Amino acid sequence: MDVKEIIPYLKRIESSLEKPKPRDELKINSRPLKETTKTVLMGFPGSGLVGSIALQYLVEQLEFDLIGSVTSKYFPPLAMMTRGVINVPVRFYEKNDLAVVVGDIPIHPMICYEVANGLIEWFAQFDPKEVVTIAGIVTNELEKRVFGVATDAGALQRIQDMAIILPMGSISGIAGSILTECKVRGIPGLGLLGETVPTPDPRASAATIELLNKLYSLNLDVKPLMEQAEEIEAAMHKIAEEVQTTEAAGQKKEQLPMYG
């Protein structure tokens, strides 16, 4: 084989090799979305667990259908369990015109690009109207406001009367990566950030659900979630009292006179 034949031969080999697609990094086991499904909501663990608490509550209360799941070599080697039953850590749900992605595991910063790219690549084939990612923003305030960002002016206009628009700054983690993927692909994206504290915060999750109620006419009652918040707060208050008691006992012991 002479040089003139080698070059076309190498080009044919190169073209025959299938280049890996972004979603090849994720193993998505799901049935296709229905044609009527036009909005995708996403929530992963982060500050206050705002997104994962809000969307898990939503799919349970409104009885969404579980349609698929995601696994990946990037995910930690663990299985989530509820009442003795194993759940895949990242799940797809669907009902009416909404699809929901709920994650039970935090996404490490080193793999946020791969996970966001793979998820948006898969959902893009169904031409979603918009993607909404829900997360938390730590302020240590008690107001439980909801802050909002969007990938374009049109999307921002939808929430400007419902959320506090962030003037500048950055959004880190998987929520930021998802919004970036939406931006580069021309998919309208919204980011709803519940004001939270660095502990599980159902109150912040309830605040984001109230905004979703307005956006999508969900009529989802958040009272049970607020009751859960009271239980968590009571438990944390008890732990704080026990810590203070232990510290006080230790200090008292240190103040005892020494003999001998």
ABEGO torsion letter per residue (X at the ends): XBAAAAAAAAAAAAAABBBBBAAAABBBBBBBBBAABABBBBBBBBBGGAAAAAAAAAAAAAGBBBABBBBBAABBBBBBBBGGBBBBABBBBBBEABBBBBBABBBBAAAAAAAAAAAAAAAAAAGBABBBBBBBBBAGBAAGBBBBBBABAAAAAAAAAABBBBABEBBBEAAAAAAAAAAAAGBBBBBBBBBBBABBBAAAAAAAAAAAAAAAGAGBBAAAAAAAAAAAAAAAAAAAAAAAAAAAAAAAAAABBBBX
